[in-house]
């Protein structure tokens, strides 16, 4: 290694690139003529594992180390170019800060948000950085060193955390309101205190299972098949007496919880009075879908067969109101509850535009 580039020793790939670059085509001129302040600064920079970039002279010539390269992404090679040309999309934000540093003022900014283009598209990114003046032996500011750390991951995590907390608070309020309504309606409809306690415990357990499914799905939506299976879990009897058939579909959180409660009510009634109350009785659960977000039909059907003769109940309790009116409201559709002698048939119809998960 020649003496004029000895200050680059140990500097990695960028040191080699700096050594090979034709600096005579820039205002810096050949490395042999570089001022001592620049050589010292570049030598310290290339040997640092922290992302650093030097901006030198009136032309804002860019020289950076290996650790700085990921910040550039897929931008054209920055070495030897004007810092202004390297970051034209954010120059209105960082240009004034560079000017202050060249005026002798060190600048430190934490988690600074910028809209940058380094992969062929605009993206929001955050950076914590310091622009420090580089002075020569007489005290003149000849350049600026940019010491920077990208904090995009941290800031996105914090933003997501805030959104999740807000969503959690919203869900908790809705859940408490739902539990209050379930409790009120259960005790109002039950004939005995023991019946009310048993029914309430079962309904809250079903609601808890629905919440568990939503938690695994990040609260936004849940697969309809998982919702159905979860609501049926306490009522499974083996022997293939409950058959489930339908294509994959994500249900929004509020619809998923309502459907889980409705299926629990249907299953409970089937076990007490319907097809699942006798040997050989069966339940078929089917749903069909159309194009997402369209006017195509969504159908959900519960059909019982092989049970005792069915008659319409004399009074309508909370469970009946849930599977009829509440489901119709939540899905903005229509519900048919047909008490056929050969077995109960429940049908919910709406459009795919009313089932698509909320963004």
C-alpha positions in Angstrom: 0.0 0.0 0.0 1.4 3.4 -1.0 2.0 6.0 1.7 -0.5 8.4 0.2 -3.4 5.9 0.9 -2.1 4.4 4.1 -4.8 6.2 6.1 -7.3 3.8 4.4 -5.7 0.6 5.8 -8.2 -1.7 7.5 -11.2 0.1 6.0 -12.9 -2.7 4.2 -14.7 -2.7 0.8 -15.3 1.1 0.8 -11.7 1.8 1.5 -10.8 -0.2 -1.6 -13.4 1.7 -3.6 -12.1 5.0 -2.3 -8.6 4.0 -3.3 -9.7 3.0 -6.8 -11.9 6.0 -7.5 -10.8 8.6 -10.0 -10.9 11.6 -7.7 -9.3 13.8 -10.3 -12.7 14.1 -11.9 -14.0 15.8 -8.8 -13.2 19.1 -7.0 -11.3 17.0 -4.4 -8.6 16.1 -6.9 -6.2 13.1 -6.4 -5.9 11.6 -3.0 -2.3 12.7 -2.7 -3.5 16.3 -2.6 -6.2 15.9 0.0 -5.9 18.0 3.2 -4.8 16.3 6.3 -8.2 16.9 8.0 -10.0 15.0 5.2 -7.5 12.1 5.3 -7.8 11.8 9.1 -11.6 12.0 9.0 -11.9 9.4 6.1 -9.4 7.0 7.8 -11.4 7.1 11.1 -14.7 6.8 9.2 -13.8 3.7 7.1 -12.5 1.9 10.2 -15.8 2.5 12.0 -18.5 -0.1 12.1 -21.1 2.6 12.7 -22.8 4.0 9.6 -20.9 7.2 8.6 -20.7 9.5 5.7 -18.5 12.5 5.0 -19.9 15.5 3.0 -16.9 17.6 1.8 -16.5 21.0 0.4 -18.7 23.4 -1.6 -19.7 20.6 -4.0 -20.8 18.4 -1.0 -18.7 15.4 -2.2 -19.9 12.2 -0.6 -17.6 9.6 0.9 -19.0 6.8 3.1 -18.0 3.6 4.9 -19.3 0.0 4.5 -21.8 0.4 7.3 -23.5 3.2 5.5 -24.3 1.2 2.4 -27.5 -0.5 3.6 -29.0 3.0 4.3 -28.5 3.8 0.6 -30.5 0.7 -0.5 -30.5 0.4 -4.3 -29.6 4.0 -5.0 -26.9 4.6 -7.6 -23.3 4.6 -6.2 -23.0 7.6 -3.9 -19.2 7.7 -3.8 -17.8 11.0 -5.3 -21.3 12.4 -6.0 -22.9 15.5 -4.4 -24.8 14.6 -1.3 -27.6 16.8 -2.7 -27.8 14.4 -5.7 -27.7 11.3 -3.6 -30.7 12.5 -1.5 -32.7 14.8 -3.8 -36.1 13.6 -2.5 -35.4 14.8 1.0 -33.1 17.7 0.3 -35.7 20.1 1.5 -35.6 18.5 4.9 -31.9 17.8 5.3 -30.3 20.5 3.2 -30.9 23.3 5.9 -29.3 21.0 8.5 -26.2 20.4 6.3 -26.0 24.2 5.9 -26.0 24.7 9.7 -23.3 22.1 10.2 -21.1 23.8 7.5 -21.7 27.0 9.5 -20.1 25.3 12.5 -23.2 24.1 14.4 -23.3 20.4 15.3 -26.8 18.9 14.7 -28.3 16.0 16.5 -31.8 14.7 15.7 -33.5 11.6 17.0 -36.0 9.5 15.1 -36.3 11.9 12.2 -39.0 10.8 9.7 -38.2 11.1 6.0 -39.9 9.9 2.8 -37.1 8.4 0.9 -36.7 6.5 -2.4 -33.9 3.9 -2.3 -35.7 0.8 -3.7 -37.6 2.4 -6.6 -40.6 3.6 -4.5 -41.3 6.1 -1.8 -41.1 4.7 1.7 -41.3 6.2 5.2 -38.1 5.8 7.2 -36.7 7.1 10.4 -33.2 8.0 11.3 -31.2 9.2 14.4 -28.2 11.1 13.2 -25.6 13.8 14.0 -24.1 16.2 11.5 -20.7 17.3 12.9 -18.5 19.9 11.4 -15.0 18.8 10.3 -12.4 21.6 10.9 -8.9 21.9 9.6 -5.9 22.9 11.8 -6.9 26.6 11.6 -10.5 26.0 12.7 -12.2 26.4 9.3 -15.1 24.1 8.6 -14.3 22.1 5.4 -16.8 19.3 5.6 -19.4 17.5 7.7 -19.5 14.0 9.0 -22.9 12.3 9.1 -23.1 9.6 11.9 -26.4 7.9 11.4 -28.5 5.0 12.6 -31.7 3.9 10.9 -34.5 3.5 13.5 -37.4 2.5 11.1 -37.9 -0.9 12.7 -38.2 0.7 16.2 -40.6 3.4 15.1 -42.8 1.0 13.2 -42.9 -1.3 16.2 -43.9 1.6 18.5 -46.6 2.7 16.0 -47.9 -0.8 15.8 -47.9 -1.1 19.5 -50.0 2.1 19.8 -52.4 0.8 17.2 -52.7 -2.6 19.0 -53.3 -0.9 22.3 -56.0 1.3 20.8 -57.5 -1.8 19.2 -57.3 -3.7 22.4 -59.0 -0.9 24.4 -61.8 -0.8 21.7 -62.2 -4.6 21.8 -62.3 -4.6 25.6 -65.1 -2.0 25.7 -67.1 -4.0 23.1 -66.5 -7.3 25.0 -67.6 -5.8 28.4 -70.7 -4.4 26.7 -71.4 -7.8 25.1 -70.9 -9.7 28.4 -73.2 -7.2 30.1 -75.9 -7.8 27.5 -75.4 -11.5 27.6 -75.7 -11.6 31.4 -78.8 -9.4 31.4 -80.6 -11.4 28.7 -79.6 -14.8 30.2 -80.9 -14.0 33.6 -84.1 -12.4 32.1 -84.8 -15.5 30.0 -83.8 -18.3 32.4 -86.5 -20.1 34.4 -84.2 -20.9 37.3 -81.1 -19.4 38.8 -79.2 -22.7 38.2 -80.1 -22.6 34.5 -79.0 -19.0 34.2 -75.7 -19.7 35.9 -75.0 -22.7 33.6 -76.0 -20.9 30.5 -74.1 -17.8 31.3 -70.9 -19.7 32.0 -71.2 -21.5 28.7 -71.8 -18.3 26.7 -68.9 -16.5 28.3 -66.6 -19.6 27.7 -67.7 -19.4 24.0 -66.9 -15.7 23.9 -63.5 -16.4 25.4 -62.7 -19.0 22.8 -63.7 -16.5 20.1 -61.4 -14.0 21.6 -58.6 -16.5 21.8 -59.0 -17.2 18.0 -58.9 -13.4 17.3 -55.8 -13.0 19.4 -54.0 -15.5 17.3 -55.2 -13.6 14.2 -54.0 -10.2 15.6 -57.6 -9.2 16.4 -58.5 -8.0 12.9 -60.2 -11.1 11.6 -60.4 -14.9 12.0 -60.9 -17.8 9.7 -64.6 -18.9 9.6 -63.6 -22.6 9.8 -61.6 -22.0 13.0 -64.5 -19.9 14.5 -67.0 -22.7 13.7 -64.7 -25.5 15.1 -64.0 -23.4 18.3 -67.7 -22.8 19.0 -68.5 -26.5 18.5 -65.6 -27.8 20.6 -67.7 -28.3 23.8 -70.4 -30.1 21.9 -68.4 -32.6 19.8 -69.6 -36.2 20.3 -67.4 -38.1 17.8 -68.7 -40.4 15.2 -68.9 -37.7 12.5 -72.3 -36.5 13.7 -71.4 -32.9 12.9 -70.2 -32.3 9.4 -68.6 -29.0 8.3 -68.0 -27.9 4.8 -67.1 -24.5 3.3 -64.3 -22.6 1.6 -61.7 -20.4 3.5 -62.9 -17.0 4.5 -61.7 -14.4 7.0 -64.5 -12.9 9.2 -64.1 -9.5 10.8 -63.7 -9.6 14.5 -67.2 -8.5 15.5 -68.8 -10.9 13.1 -66.5 -13.8 14.2 -67.6 -13.3 17.9 -71.3 -13.1 17.0 -71.1 -16.2 14.8 -69.3 -18.1 17.6 -72.1 -17.3 20.0 -74.8 -18.1 17.5 -73.3 -21.5 16.7 -73.0 -22.3 20.4 -76.7 -21.5 20.8 -77.6 -23.8 17.9 -75.4 -26.5 19.2 -76.7 -26.3 22.7 -80.3 -26.5 21.5 -79.3 -29.5 19.2 -77.8 -31.3 22.2 -80.8 -30.6 24.5 -83.7 -30.9 22.1 -82.6 -31.5 18.5 -80.6 -33.9 16.4 -77.7 -34.3 18.8 -80.1 -35.3 21.7 -80.6 -38.8 20.3 -78.5 -41.5 18.7 -78.1 -41.2 14.9 -79.0 -37.5 14.7 -76.7 -35.4 12.6 -75.9 -31.7 12.0 -74.6 -30.4 8.6 -72.9 -27.0 8.6 -72.2 -25.5 5.2 -71.3 -22.1 3.8 -70.6 -20.7 0.4 -68.9 -17.5 -0.7 -68.5 -15.3 -3.8 -66.0 -12.7 -5.0 -64.5 -10.7 -2.1 -66.2 -7.3 -1.6 -68.8 -7.9 -4.3 -72.6 -8.3 -4.4 -72.2 -12.1 -4.7 -74.0 -14.1 -2.1 -72.6 -15.4 1.2 -74.7 -18.2 2.7 -74.3 -20.0 6.0 -76.6 -23.0 6.7 -77.1 -25.2 9.7 -79.3 -28.3 9.0 -80.4 -31.0 11.5 -81.7 -34.4 10.7 -82.4 -37.7 12.5 -83.6 -36.1 15.7 -86.9 -36.0 17.5 -89.8 -34.1 15.8 -89.2 -30.4 16.0 -91.7 -27.7 17.1 -91.3 -24.0 17.3 -90.6 -23.0 20.9 -93.4 -21.3 22.9 -91.3 -18.4 23.9 -88.3 -16.6 22.4 -85.2 -16.4 24.6 -81.9 -14.6 24.2 -80.5 -17.5 22.2 -83.2 -17.3 19.6 -82.9 -13.5 19.3 -79.1 -13.9 18.9 -79.3 -16.4 16.1 -82.0 -14.5 14.3 -81.9 -10.7 14.9 -78.4 -10.1 16.1 -76.8 -12.3 13.3 -79.0 -10.5 10.7 -77.8 -7.1 12.0 -74.1 -8.0 12.3 -74.0 -9.4 8.7 -76.5 -6.9 7.3 -78.5 -9.8 5.8 -81.5 -12.1 6.3 -82.0 -15.0 8.6 -84.5 -17.9 8.2 -85.1 -20.2 11.2 -87.2 -23.0 10.0 -88.6 -25.4 12.6 -89.3 -28.3 10.2 -90.6 -31.5 11.8 -87.7 -33.5 10.3 -85.1 -31.1 11.8 -84.2 -27.5 12.3 -82.8 -25.5 9.4 -81.1 -22.2 9.9 -80.0 -20.0 7.0 -78.1 -16.7 7.0 -77.8 -14.9 3.6 -76.0 -11.7 2.9 -73.5 -10.3 0.3 -69.7 -10.6 0.2 -69.5 -6.8 0.5 -70.9 -7.2 4.1 -68.5 -9.9 5.1 -65.2 -8.6 3.8 -62.7 -7.8 6.7 -62.3 -4.2 7.6 -59.0 -2.6 6.6 
